[in-house]
């Protein structure tokens, strides 16, 4: 029971290390997630395949506070169910069930932090990027190793030649300030970035006048944007040296789009997004969205501190 709130909150440095948030931030998170938790619980109790009536069944052994704390520790440290249960003084099945039940609330709370940028919050860009939209989202993706599916064909679909592993891929969009605006559902790792961009329809979701910036994997993105407001690195001409102006342009663009790399790094501070994902694949997307929401909230809280 060393990880329960009553004990852990007395050790602020340890609390921050194992959850990724300060004790005061966790208190704010409790209030912000509660409406989403209550809605998720209503949906769970009212599902058509549930046999028991609402209110029936064994009561939760852990309070809402400790259940949310358990989910955060799972995201941050990614321990096995057996270890997580030991930390909280519950059985392994209870620990696994608790995390699975808390993820929908954290996913919904994460989605609630996503906001597209608007034209009123533009920024001045270097002159060399005169063709780059002043208001834009920066798009990128990352892969995470997952357990090999038992079905051989499904395993082949998930084999990433780039990573030499069985992976899932997630596409993220951030604004110039580094706030997550959108996180896609995860797809098999070999999916090309430009293909995932088309499938998600992100460019059609953007508000009027908002552009997109990507790396070299997004060649042709400008043609996909409804207003043509997109920028990506310029390719080297075939059998010709790269023009000096293209080198300068690509360097300047890389400096602008590095913000998405930093935010992906912040997501991957949470071990659930870094280690091999051991759970069912249907939990992968909710897990990543929940973590992105936590990163957004930490950024907002610390900007107003």
C-alpha positions as CSV (number, residue, x, y, z in Angstrom):
1,X,0.0,0.0,0.0
2,X,3.0,2.3,-0.3
3,X,1.6,3.9,-3.4
4,X,-1.8,4.9,-2.0
5,X,-2.4,8.7,-1.9
6,X,-2.5,9.0,1.9
7,X,1.1,7.8,2.1
8,X,2.6,8.9,-1.3
9,X,1.4,12.5,-1.0
10,X,3.7,12.9,2.0
11,X,6.6,12.4,-0.3
12,X,6.2,15.1,-3.0
13,X,9.4,14.3,-4.9
14,X,8.6,10.6,-5.1
15,X,5.0,11.5,-6.0
16,X,6.2,13.5,-9.0
17,X,8.6,10.9,-10.1
18,X,6.1,8.1,-10.2
19,X,3.1,10.0,-11.6
20,X,4.6,12.8,-13.7
21,X,2.7,15.5,-11.9
22,X,3.0,17.4,-8.7
23,X,0.7,16.7,-5.7
24,X,-1.1,20.1,-6.3
25,X,-1.5,19.3,-10.0
26,X,-2.9,15.9,-9.2
27,X,-5.6,17.6,-7.0
28,X,-6.5,19.7,-10.1
29,X,-6.6,16.6,-12.2
30,X,-8.9,14.9,-9.8
31,X,-11.5,17.6,-10.3
32,X,-11.0,17.9,-14.1
33,X,-11.3,14.2,-14.8
34,X,-14.2,13.5,-12.4
35,X,-17.0,14.5,-14.9
36,X,-15.5,12.2,-17.5
37,X,-15.1,9.4,-15.0
38,X,-18.7,9.7,-14.0
39,X,-19.9,9.7,-17.6
40,X,-17.6,6.6,-18.4
41,X,-19.1,4.8,-15.3
42,X,-22.7,5.5,-16.5
43,X,-21.8,4.2,-19.9
44,X,-20.2,1.1,-18.4
45,X,-23.1,0.3,-16.1
46,X,-25.7,0.9,-18.8
47,X,-24.0,-1.3,-21.5
48,X,-26.4,-3.8,-23.2
49,X,-24.4,-6.9,-22.3
50,X,-24.3,-6.1,-18.6
51,X,-26.3,-8.7,-16.5
52,X,-26.3,-7.0,-13.2
53,X,-28.4,-3.9,-12.5
54,X,-26.7,-0.6,-11.8
55,X,-25.5,-0.5,-8.2
56,X,-25.2,-4.3,-7.9
57,X,-21.8,-6.1,-7.6
58,X,-18.9,-5.8,-5.3
59,X,-17.9,-2.2,-4.4
60,X,-14.6,-0.8,-5.4
61,X,-11.8,-1.5,-2.9
62,X,-10.0,1.7,-3.9
63,X,-11.4,5.2,-3.7
64,X,-11.7,7.3,-6.9
65,X,-8.6,9.2,-5.8
66,X,-6.5,6.1,-5.5
67,X,-7.9,4.6,-8.7
68,X,-6.9,7.7,-10.6
69,X,-3.5,7.6,-8.9
70,X,-3.1,3.9,-9.9
71,X,-3.8,4.7,-13.5
72,X,-1.2,7.6,-13.5
73,X,1.4,5.3,-12.0
74,X,0.6,2.7,-14.6
75,X,1.1,5.3,-17.4
76,X,4.3,6.7,-15.9
77,X,6.1,3.5,-14.8
78,X,4.2,0.8,-16.7
79,X,4.6,-1.9,-14.1
80,X,3.0,-5.3,-14.5
81,X,-0.4,-5.9,-13.0
82,X,1.1,-8.0,-10.2
83,X,3.5,-5.3,-9.2
84,X,0.9,-2.6,-9.4
85,X,-1.5,-4.6,-7.3
86,X,1.2,-5.1,-4.7
87,X,1.9,-1.4,-4.5
88,X,-1.8,-0.7,-3.7
89,X,-2.6,-3.8,-1.6
90,X,-5.0,-5.3,-4.1
91,X,-5.0,-8.4,-6.4
92,X,-3.5,-8.4,-9.8
93,X,-6.9,-8.8,-11.5
94,X,-8.2,-5.8,-9.5
95,X,-5.2,-3.7,-10.6
96,X,-5.7,-4.6,-14.3
97,X,-9.4,-4.0,-14.1
98,X,-9.0,-0.7,-12.4
99,X,-6.6,0.6,-15.1
100,X,-8.9,-0.6,-17.9
101,X,-11.9,1.2,-16.3
102,X,-10.0,4.4,-15.7
103,X,-8.6,4.7,-19.2
104,X,-11.9,5.8,-20.9
105,X,-12.1,8.7,-18.5
106,X,-8.5,9.8,-19.0
107,X,-8.9,9.4,-22.8
108,X,-12.0,11.7,-22.8
109,X,-10.3,14.2,-20.5
110,X,-7.3,14.1,-22.9
111,X,-9.5,14.8,-25.9
112,X,-11.0,17.7,-24.1
113,X,-7.6,19.5,-24.1
114,X,-7.3,19.4,-27.9
115,X,-7.9,22.7,-29.6
116,X,-7.1,23.7,-33.2
117,X,-5.2,27.0,-33.4
118,X,-6.9,30.1,-34.9
119,X,-5.7,32.8,-37.2
120,X,-5.7,35.4,-34.5
121,X,-2.7,33.7,-32.9
122,X,-0.2,33.8,-35.7
123,X,3.5,34.3,-35.4
124,X,6.2,35.9,-37.5
125,X,8.5,33.4,-39.3
126,X,11.9,33.9,-40.7
127,X,11.9,35.6,-44.1
128,X,13.3,32.4,-45.7
129,X,10.1,30.7,-44.7
130,X,7.9,33.2,-46.5
131,X,5.9,30.4,-48.1
132,X,5.3,28.7,-44.7
133,X,1.8,29.4,-43.1
134,X,2.1,31.7,-40.1
135,X,-0.7,29.8,-38.4
136,X,-0.2,26.0,-38.7
137,X,-0.1,22.7,-36.9
138,X,3.1,20.6,-37.1
139,X,2.4,16.9,-37.9
140,X,4.5,13.9,-37.2
141,X,4.1,10.3,-36.1
142,X,5.9,7.8,-33.9
143,X,5.9,4.0,-33.5
144,X,5.7,1.8,-30.5
145,X,6.5,-1.9,-30.3
146,X,3.6,-4.1,-29.4
147,X,3.1,-7.8,-28.7
148,X,3.1,-10.1,-31.8
149,X,-0.4,-11.0,-32.7
150,X,-1.1,-14.7,-32.8
151,X,-2.6,-14.5,-36.3
152,X,0.3,-14.7,-38.7
153,X,-1.3,-12.4,-41.3
154,X,-2.1,-9.7,-38.7
155,X,1.5,-10.0,-37.5
156,X,2.8,-9.4,-41.0
157,X,0.6,-6.3,-41.3
158,X,2.2,-4.9,-38.1
159,X,5.9,-5.7,-39.0
160,X,7.7,-2.4,-39.4
161,X,10.8,-2.6,-41.7
162,X,12.0,0.7,-40.3
163,X,12.0,-0.5,-36.7
164,X,12.4,-4.2,-37.4
165,X,9.6,-4.9,-34.9
166,X,5.9,-5.4,-34.6
167,X,4.6,-1.9,-34.0
168,X,1.6,0.5,-33.9
169,X,1.9,4.0,-35.3
170,X,0.2,7.2,-34.0
171,X,0.0,10.5,-35.7
172,X,0.1,13.7,-33.6
173,X,-0.5,17.4,-34.4
174,X,0.8,20.3,-32.3
175,X,0.5,24.0,-32.7
176,X,3.4,26.5,-32.7
177,X,3.2,26.6,-28.8
178,X,3.6,22.8,-28.6
179,X,0.0,22.0,-27.5
180,X,-1.4,18.8,-28.9
181,X,-4.3,19.6,-31.2
182,X,-5.1,16.1,-32.4
183,X,-4.0,12.5,-31.8
184,X,-5.0,9.8,-34.3
185,X,-6.2,6.3,-33.6
186,X,-3.2,3.9,-33.8
187,X,-2.7,1.9,-36.9
188,X,-0.2,-0.8,-38.0
189,X,3.4,0.4,-37.9
190,X,4.2,0.0,-41.6
191,X,1.4,2.5,-42.6
192,X,3.1,5.4,-44.5
193,X,2.9,8.8,-42.8
194,X,1.2,10.4,-45.9
195,X,-1.3,7.5,-46.1
196,X,-2.2,8.0,-42.4
197,X,-2.6,11.7,-43.0
198,X,-5.1,11.0,-45.8
199,X,-7.0,8.4,-43.7
200,X,-7.3,10.6,-40.7
201,X,-8.6,13.6,-42.7
202,X,-6.7,16.0,-40.4
203,X,-6.2,18.5,-43.2
204,X,-9.9,18.8,-43.7
205,X,-10.5,19.3,-40.0
206,X,-8.2,22.4,-39.9
207,X,-10.0,25.8,-39.4
208,X,-9.9,28.2,-42.4
209,X,-6.5,29.8,-42.8
210,X,-4.6,27.2,-40.7
211,X,-1.9,25.4,-42.5
212,X,0.2,22.3,-41.8
213,X,3.9,21.6,-41.6
214,X,5.5,18.1,-41.8
215,X,8.8,16.4,-42.5
216,X,10.0,14.8,-45.7
217,X,7.6,11.9,-45.2
218,X,4.8,14.3,-46.1
219,X,5.8,15.1,-49.6
220,X,2.7,16.1,-51.6
221,X,0.9,17.4,-48.5
222,X,0.3,20.8,-50.1
223,X,-1.9,19.2,-52.7
224,X,-4.0,17.6,-50.0
225,X,-4.6,20.8,-48.1
226,X,-7.9,22.5,-49.1
227,X,-6.2,25.9,-49.3
228,X,-2.7,24.6,-50.2
229,X,-1.3,25.9,-46.9
230,X,1.3,23.3,-46.2
231,X,5.1,23.1,-46.0
232,X,7.6,20.3,-45.9
233,X,11.4,20.0,-46.7
234,X,12.4,20.4,-50.3
235,X,13.8,17.4,-52.0
236,X,17.2,17.2,-53.6
237,X,16.9,17.4,-57.4
238,X,17.8,14.1,-59.1
239,X,21.4,14.0,-60.5
240,X,21.9,17.6,-59.4
241,X,23.5,19.2,-56.3
242,X,21.1,20.6,-53.8
243,X,20.6,24.4,-54.2
244,X,22.0,26.5,-51.4
245,X,18.6,28.2,-50.9
246,X,17.0,24.7,-50.4
247,X,19.5,23.9,-47.7
248,X,18.8,27.1,-45.9
249,X,15.1,26.6,-46.2
250,X,15.2,23.0,-44.9
251,X,17.3,24.1,-41.9
252,X,15.0,26.9,-41.0
253,X,12.0,24.6,-41.4
254,X,13.6,22.0,-39.2
255,X,14.0,24.6,-36.5
256,X,10.3,25.4,-36.6
257,X,9.0,21.9,-36.6
258,X,11.3,20.6,-33.9
259,X,8.5,21.4,-31.4
260,X,6.6,18.3,-32.4
261,X,9.7,16.1,-31.7
262,X,10.0,17.7,-28.3
263,X,6.3,17.0,-27.5
264,X,6.6,13.4,-28.7
265,X,9.6,13.1,-26.4
266,X,7.3,14.4,-23.5
267,X,4.8,11.7,-24.4
268,X,7.5,9.0,-24.3
269,X,8.6,10.1,-20.8
270,X,5.6,7.9,-19.8
271,X,6.8,4.3,-20.0
272,X,3.5,3.0,-21.2
273,X,4.3,4.7,-24.5
274,X,8.0,3.7,-24.6
275,X,8.2,0.0,-23.5
276,X,6.7,-2.8,-25.5
277,X,2.9,-2.4,-25.2
278,X,1.7,-5.6,-23.4
279,X,-2.0,-4.9,-23.4
280,X,-4.7,-5.6,-26.0
281,X,-4.3,-3.3,-29.0
282,X,-7.7,-1.7,-28.4
283,X,-6.2,0.0,-25.4
284,X,-3.3,1.5,-27.3
285,X,-5.1,4.6,-28.7
286,X,-6.8,5.5,-25.4
287,X,-3.5,5.2,-23.6
288,X,-1.6,7.6,-26.0
289,X,-4.5,10.1,-26.0
290,X,-4.7,10.0,-22.2
291,X,-0.9,10.7,-22.0
292,X,-1.2,13.5,-24.6
293,X,-3.9,15.1,-22.5
294,X,-1.7,14.9,-19.4
295,X,1.1,16.6,-21.3
296,X,-1.3,19.4,-22.4
297,X,-2.5,19.9,-18.9
298,X,1.0,20.0,-17.4
299,X,2.0,22.7,-20.0
300,X,-1.1,24.8,-19.2
301,X,-0.8,24.5,-15.4
302,X,2.9,25.4,-15.4
303,X,2.3,28.3,-17.8
304,X,-0.1,29.9,-15.2
305,X,1.9,28.9,-12.1
